[in-house]
Protein backbone atom coordinates (compact mmCIF):
# COMPACT_ATOMS: atom_id res chain seq x y z
CA UNK A 1 0.00 0.00 0.00
CA UNK A 2 1.52 3.27 -1.12
CA UNK A 3 2.50 5.96 1.41
CA UNK A 4 1.13 9.28 0.20
CA UNK A 5 2.30 11.43 3.12
CA UNK A 6 3.76 11.32 6.62
CA UNK A 7 2.72 14.30 8.73
CA UNK A 8 3.85 15.23 12.23
CA UNK A 9 0.98 16.11 14.58
CA UNK A 10 0.94 18.73 17.35
CA UNK A 11 1.09 16.08 20.07
CA UNK A 12 4.34 14.68 18.66
CA UNK A 13 2.79 11.68 16.95
CA UNK A 14 2.77 11.08 13.20
CA UNK A 15 0.00 10.43 10.72
CA UNK A 16 0.76 8.08 7.85
CA UNK A 17 -1.58 8.70 4.93
CA UNK A 18 -2.01 5.63 2.75
CA UNK A 19 -4.17 5.11 -0.29
CA UNK A 20 -7.10 3.65 1.63
CA UNK A 21 -6.50 4.53 5.29
CA UNK A 22 -4.61 6.69 7.78
CA UNK A 23 -2.53 5.39 10.66
CA UNK A 24 -1.49 7.54 13.61
CA UNK A 25 1.73 6.35 15.19
CA UNK A 26 4.86 7.33 17.14
CA UNK A 27 8.36 8.37 16.09
CA UNK A 28 9.86 5.23 17.65
CA UNK A 29 7.55 3.09 15.52
CA UNK A 30 8.60 4.98 12.39
CA UNK A 31 12.30 4.60 13.19
CA UNK A 32 12.19 0.99 14.40
CA UNK A 33 10.38 -0.14 11.29
CA UNK A 34 12.32 2.07 8.83
CA UNK A 35 9.07 3.60 7.58
CA UNK A 36 10.67 6.96 6.79
CA UNK A 37 12.63 5.26 4.03
CA UNK A 38 9.78 3.22 2.56
CA UNK A 39 7.43 4.17 -0.23
CA UNK A 40 4.99 1.35 0.38
CA UNK A 41 3.71 -0.73 3.31
CA UNK A 42 2.54 -4.32 3.02
CA UNK A 43 -0.18 -5.85 5.19
CA UNK A 44 2.35 -7.54 7.47
CA UNK A 45 4.13 -4.26 8.25
CA UNK A 46 0.84 -2.39 8.73
CA UNK A 47 -0.21 -5.03 11.25
CA UNK A 48 3.14 -4.73 13.03
CA UNK A 49 2.75 -0.94 13.22
CA UNK A 50 -0.64 -1.36 14.87
CA UNK A 51 0.78 -3.82 17.42
CA UNK A 52 3.72 -1.49 18.12
CA UNK A 53 1.26 1.38 18.54
CA UNK A 54 -0.42 -0.47 21.41
CA UNK A 55 2.90 -0.70 23.23
CA UNK A 56 3.90 2.94 22.67
CA UNK A 57 0.42 4.18 23.51
CA UNK A 58 0.67 2.34 26.84
CA UNK A 59 4.20 3.63 27.34
CA UNK A 60 3.26 7.29 26.77
CA UNK A 61 0.16 7.09 28.95
CA UNK A 62 2.28 5.54 31.69
CA UNK A 63 4.81 8.37 31.38
CA UNK A 64 2.02 10.91 31.94
CA UNK A 65 0.78 8.85 34.88
CA UNK A 66 4.22 8.94 36.49
CA UNK A 67 4.70 12.69 35.96
CA UNK A 68 1.70 13.41 38.20
CA UNK A 69 3.59 11.94 41.17
CA UNK A 70 6.32 9.41 41.86
CA UNK A 71 5.05 5.81 41.70
CA UNK A 72 6.25 2.48 43.04
CA UNK A 73 7.03 -0.39 40.68
CA UNK A 74 3.95 -2.21 41.97
CA UNK A 75 1.71 0.78 41.21
CA UNK A 76 3.02 0.95 37.64
CA UNK A 77 2.59 -2.79 37.15
CA UNK A 78 -1.02 -2.49 38.30
CA UNK A 79 -1.60 0.58 36.12
CA UNK A 80 -0.40 -1.03 32.87
CA UNK A 81 -2.61 -4.08 33.36
CA UNK A 82 -5.44 -2.08 31.76
CA UNK A 83 -3.60 -2.04 28.42
CA UNK A 84 -3.57 -5.84 28.18
CA UNK A 85 -0.11 -5.99 26.65
CA UNK A 86 1.74 -9.25 26.18
CA UNK A 87 3.98 -10.39 29.04
CA UNK A 88 7.05 -9.54 26.99
CA UNK A 89 5.78 -6.01 26.30
CA UNK A 90 4.85 -5.56 29.96
CA UNK A 91 8.37 -6.51 30.99
CA UNK A 92 9.85 -4.37 28.24
CA UNK A 93 7.88 -1.32 29.41
CA UNK A 94 8.76 -1.80 33.08
CA UNK A 95 12.44 -2.41 32.34
CA UNK A 96 12.63 0.68 30.14
CA UNK A 97 11.15 2.85 32.91
CA UNK A 98 13.64 1.36 35.37
CA UNK A 99 16.53 2.01 32.97
CA UNK A 100 15.64 5.70 32.58
CA UNK A 101 15.07 6.11 36.32
CA UNK A 102 11.31 6.66 36.31
CA UNK A 103 10.80 3.54 38.39
CA UNK A 104 13.07 3.52 41.42
CA UNK A 105 11.70 2.00 44.61
CA UNK A 106 14.57 3.43 46.68
CA UNK A 107 13.64 6.96 45.62
CA UNK A 108 9.94 6.17 45.98
CA UNK A 109 10.46 4.91 49.53
CA UNK A 110 12.44 8.01 50.53
CA UNK A 111 9.89 10.38 48.97
CA UNK A 112 6.87 8.60 50.46
CA UNK A 113 8.34 8.61 53.96
CA UNK A 114 9.28 12.28 53.70
CA UNK A 115 5.81 13.30 52.47
CA UNK A 116 4.08 11.19 55.11
CA UNK A 117 6.19 12.57 57.95
CA UNK A 118 5.79 16.22 57.01
CA UNK A 119 2.43 16.32 55.23
CA UNK A 120 0.25 13.81 57.11
CA UNK A 121 -0.53 12.53 60.60
CA UNK A 122 0.74 9.03 59.78
CA UNK A 123 3.23 7.48 62.17
CA UNK A 124 6.16 5.13 61.43
CA UNK A 125 4.26 1.83 61.71
CA UNK A 126 1.50 2.90 59.33
CA UNK A 127 4.07 4.23 56.86
CA UNK A 128 6.01 0.97 57.09
CA UNK A 129 2.90 -1.16 56.53
CA UNK A 130 1.98 0.82 53.41
CA UNK A 131 5.45 0.48 51.92
CA UNK A 132 5.55 -3.23 52.67
CA UNK A 133 2.26 -3.45 50.78
CA UNK A 134 4.00 -1.78 47.84
CA UNK A 135 6.54 -4.62 47.81
CA UNK A 136 9.39 -2.32 48.85
CA UNK A 137 12.34 -4.20 50.32
CA UNK A 138 11.97 -4.23 54.12
CA UNK A 139 15.66 -3.34 54.57
CA UNK A 140 15.22 -0.22 52.44
CA UNK A 141 12.13 0.79 54.43
CA UNK A 142 13.77 0.34 57.82
CA UNK A 143 16.94 2.12 56.71
CA UNK A 144 14.92 5.15 55.59
CA UNK A 145 12.74 5.16 58.72
CA UNK A 146 15.83 5.01 60.92
CA UNK A 147 16.99 8.29 59.37
CA UNK A 148 14.00 10.17 60.81
CA UNK A 149 14.76 12.35 63.83
CA UNK A 150 12.89 10.80 66.77
CA UNK A 151 12.03 14.30 68.03
CA UNK A 152 10.01 14.87 64.86
CA UNK A 153 7.90 11.78 65.58
CA UNK A 154 7.46 12.84 69.21
CA UNK A 155 6.38 16.35 68.18
CA UNK A 156 3.90 15.00 65.63
CA UNK A 157 2.29 12.69 68.17
CA UNK A 158 2.30 15.42 70.82
CA UNK A 159 0.45 17.88 68.54
CA UNK A 160 -2.19 15.30 67.64
CA UNK A 161 -2.72 14.33 71.28
CA UNK A 162 -2.75 17.96 72.43
CA UNK A 163 -5.51 18.80 69.94
CA UNK A 164 -7.60 15.82 71.05
CA UNK A 165 -7.26 16.79 74.71
CA UNK A 166 -8.14 20.40 73.94
CA UNK A 167 -11.35 19.32 72.21
CA UNK A 168 -12.13 16.69 74.83
CA UNK A 169 -15.71 15.81 75.72
CA UNK A 170 -14.98 12.52 77.50
CA UNK A 171 -13.94 11.39 80.92
CA UNK A 172 -10.18 11.16 81.45
CA UNK A 173 -10.33 7.35 81.22
CA UNK A 174 -12.35 7.38 78.00
CA UNK A 175 -10.18 10.11 76.54
CA UNK A 176 -6.94 8.25 77.14
CA UNK A 177 -8.36 5.01 75.76
CA UNK A 178 -9.62 6.78 72.65
CA UNK A 179 -6.31 8.59 72.09
CA UNK A 180 -4.31 5.37 72.43
CA UNK A 181 -6.55 3.57 69.91
CA UNK A 182 -6.52 6.51 67.47
CA UNK A 183 -2.76 6.96 67.52
CA UNK A 184 -1.97 3.25 67.37
CA UNK A 185 -4.16 3.15 64.25
CA UNK A 186 -2.16 6.09 62.89
CA UNK A 187 1.02 4.09 63.37
CA UNK A 188 2.55 5.42 66.58
CA UNK A 189 4.23 3.37 69.27
CA UNK A 190 2.00 2.66 72.28
CA UNK A 191 4.78 3.43 74.80
CA UNK A 192 5.40 6.80 73.13
CA UNK A 193 1.68 7.59 73.26
CA UNK A 194 1.45 6.81 76.98
CA UNK A 195 4.63 8.78 77.65
CA UNK A 196 3.07 11.85 76.05
CA UNK A 197 -0.28 11.33 77.79
CA UNK A 198 1.51 11.39 81.15
CA UNK A 199 2.78 14.93 80.45
CA UNK A 200 -0.74 16.44 80.48
CA UNK A 201 -2.87 17.61 83.39
CA UNK A 202 -6.49 16.46 83.14
CA UNK A 203 -9.32 18.52 84.56
CA UNK A 204 -12.59 16.75 83.91
CA UNK A 205 -14.78 18.95 86.13
CA UNK A 206 -16.33 20.79 83.18
CA UNK A 207 -17.11 17.58 81.32
CA UNK A 208 -18.41 15.96 84.49
CA UNK A 209 -20.72 18.93 84.99
CA UNK A 210 -22.03 18.67 81.41
CA UNK A 211 -22.56 14.93 81.66
CA UNK A 212 -24.31 15.24 85.02
CA UNK A 213 -26.71 17.89 83.72
CA UNK A 214 -27.51 15.82 80.62
CA UNK A 215 -28.16 12.73 82.68
CA UNK A 216 -30.17 14.63 85.27
CA UNK A 217 -32.45 16.11 82.60
CA UNK A 218 -32.98 12.70 81.03
CA UNK A 219 -33.27 10.50 84.12
CA UNK A 220 -35.26 12.88 86.33
CA UNK A 221 -38.25 12.20 84.08
CA UNK A 222 -38.26 8.62 85.34
CA UNK A 223 -36.48 8.64 88.74
CA UNK A 224 -36.24 10.88 91.79
CA UNK A 225 -34.31 11.33 95.05
CA UNK A 226 -32.01 8.43 95.99
CA UNK A 227 -32.87 6.36 92.91
CA UNK A 228 -32.11 9.27 90.61
CA UNK A 229 -28.74 9.91 92.27
CA UNK A 230 -27.90 6.23 92.09
CA UNK A 231 -28.71 5.98 88.37
CA UNK A 232 -26.69 9.11 87.58
CA UNK A 233 -23.69 7.74 89.48
CA UNK A 234 -23.92 4.44 87.60
CA UNK A 235 -24.04 6.19 84.25
CA UNK A 236 -21.16 8.50 85.06
CA UNK A 237 -19.05 5.61 86.31
CA UNK A 238 -19.82 3.64 83.14
CA UNK A 239 -18.54 6.61 81.13
CA UNK A 240 -15.18 6.30 82.84
CA UNK A 241 -15.38 8.99 85.53
CA UNK A 242 -13.57 8.28 88.79
CA UNK A 243 -16.00 7.24 91.55
CA UNK A 244 -14.42 9.65 94.07
CA UNK A 245 -14.77 12.54 91.61
CA UNK A 246 -18.40 11.57 91.02
CA UNK A 247 -19.20 11.41 94.76
CA UNK A 248 -17.44 14.71 95.50
CA UNK A 249 -19.23 16.42 92.64
CA UNK A 250 -22.69 15.11 93.56
CA UNK A 251 -22.18 15.92 97.25
CA UNK A 252 -21.41 19.52 96.34
CA UNK A 253 -24.47 19.58 94.08
CA UNK A 254 -26.78 18.31 96.78
CA UNK A 255 -25.62 20.68 99.52
DAKAPE-V277591 format. One record per pair of residues at least 4 apart in sequence whose ideal C-beta (glycine too) atoms are under 6 Angstrom apart, sorted by the first residue. I is the first residue (numbers start at 1). GAP is how many residues later the second one is. D is the distance in whole Angstrom. If there is no record, write none. Layout:
BEGIN
i gap d
I GAP D
I GAP D
END
This chain:
BEGIN
i gap d
1 17 5
1 18 6
1 40 5
2 17 5
2 38 5
3 36 6
4 13 5
5 12 4
6 8 6
6 10 5
7 8 5
8 6 6
9 4 5
9 6 6
13 11 6
13 13 6
14 11 6
14 16 6
15 7 6
15 9 5
16 7 5
17 5 5
25 4 4
25 24 6
25 28 5
26 30 4
28 4 6
28 28 6
29 20 6
29 23 5
30 5 5
30 6 6
41 4 5
41 5 5
53 4 6
55 34 5
58 22 6
58 25 4
58 27 6
59 34 6
62 18 6
65 14 6
66 5 5
66 36 5
70 38 5
70 41 5
71 4 4
71 5 5
72 33 6
72 36 5
72 62 4
73 30 5
73 32 6
74 60 5
74 61 5
76 27 6
85 4 4
85 5 5
91 4 6
97 5 4
97 6 4
98 5 5
105 31 5
106 34 6
109 22 6
109 27 5
109 31 5
109 35 5
110 34 6
113 14 6
113 31 5
115 4 5
116 4 5
116 6 5
116 11 5
121 39 6
121 65 6
122 4 5
122 5 5
122 65 5
123 63 5
123 64 3
123 65 4
124 21 6
124 63 6
125 62 4
126 60 6
126 61 3
128 13 6
131 5 4
131 10 5
136 4 6
136 5 5
157 31 5
157 35 6
157 39 6
158 4 6
158 38 5
161 18 6
161 35 5
164 15 5
165 35 6
168 7 5
170 4 4
170 5 4
171 33 6
171 68 5
171 69 4
171 70 4
172 30 4
172 32 5
173 67 3
174 66 4
176 21 6
180 13 5
183 5 4
183 10 5
184 6 6
188 4 6
188 5 6
204 4 5
208 33 6
208 41 6
212 4 6
215 4 6
215 17 5
215 20 5
216 4 5
219 4 5
219 9 6
219 12 5
220 8 6
223 4 4
223 5 4
223 8 5
224 4 5
233 13 6
236 5 5
236 10 5
237 6 6
241 4 6
241 5 5
END
